[in-house]
Amino acid sequence: MSVYHLIVRIPQAGNKEFDYSVTLNKLHESYPEDYFRVEDNRLNLCRTIQESATRQVSPASLEAIISKWISEIKCGIHHTTVTLDLPSESVSPPEQVVTPPVTDKVKNPEVTAKPKQPRPVTPPPTPKDTIPETSPPDIRADTNKADF
């Protein structure tokens, strides 16, 4: 496992720079795009940049940072420096989906399953209930009938 460092430099913030590090296993060293495909890893990087720079990071800027870092990780470079031009806007936290907690007290009557009812069992047919089999008439004897 190896440590890879990203140094982010922001000229609008007085050339402020900060370091972000990740530890990658051998598989992620060969395929770093798989590491950055995970939304939590992208979100952590975005949050760190926004909190350190006190500036908003656009999705396009984040994608450019990750693309450069991925290409340098593939080349075996452990220290990558990126210069960002970020506007001095107020930072809003990255969007997260909040799911309401599920409680046992409220039950939806439409969701509850009804118990299965047993099917009535029918006895097998007896010989007297069966229809006698008859063979179809031989149509070869009647020459006036069509063959189809």
RAPE-V829685 format. One line per field, one symbol per residue. ss: DSSP state (H for helix, E for strand, C for the rest). phi: phi as a letter, one per 20 degrees, with the letter a starting at -180 (. if undefined). burial: b if it has 24 or more other ideal C-beta (glycine too) atoms within 12 Angstrom, else e. Layout:
ss=???
phi=???
burial=???
This chain:
ss=CEEEEEEEEEHHHCCEEEEEEEEECHHHHHCHHHHHHCHHHHHHHHHHHHHHHCCCCCHHHHHHHHHHHHHHHHCCCCEEEEEECCCCCCCCCCCCCCCCCCCCCCCCCCCCCCCCCCCCCCCCCCHHHCCCCCCCCCCCCCCCCCCC
phi=.ceddddddcffdmlfcbdcccddegffffcffffeffffffffffffffffelbfdfgffffffffffgffffeneecddcddddfedfedfgfceddffedefdceffefeeffefefedfffegfeeefeceffeeffeeeefee
burial=eeebebbbbbeeeeeeebebebebeeebbeebeebbeeeebbeebbebbbebbebbbeeebbeebbebbbeebeeeeeebebebebeeeeeeeeeeeeeeeeeeeeeeeeeeeeeeeeeeeeeeeeeeeeeeeeeeeeeeeeeeeeee
